[in-house]
Amino acid sequence: MTLPFFVYGTLRPGEVNHGLFLRGRTRSEEPGRLVGAVLYEGPGYPYAVEEPGDDAVSGELVTARPERYAELLAELDRLEEYVPGDPRSLYERVERKVVRDADGAAVRAWVYVAAPAVAARLRTRGRPIAGGDWRARG
């Protein structure tokens, strides 16, 4: 299934991994929000943890160039240390609705959220990022 990606940390424009993984491979990048998630500090990168409620994580909806999609999906899975079914994965790639800031439309997208074991640890001992914006962290 070909979906855009919702990025909220080091893959955002201006961040280190954007240039390494996304530059030249995207058709569009537009601001959006993942509602029902809390952003936590990680060791140099953030984790989105799904939580019921109105909290939201800010980021960008990134639409890959069609000819680069399969390659990009595989590279992002490796970057995020996501292996389907592997309990040691740091993240899980899930399909979620993301709200596009420009028009408020809900768009289905791939989102890398904290894997269950990581999410449980963050809920008890993690440091939330106020406002859900990695760029605005203090």
Order of alpha helices (4+ residues) and beta strands (2+ residues): beta-beta-beta-beta-beta-alpha-beta-beta-alpha
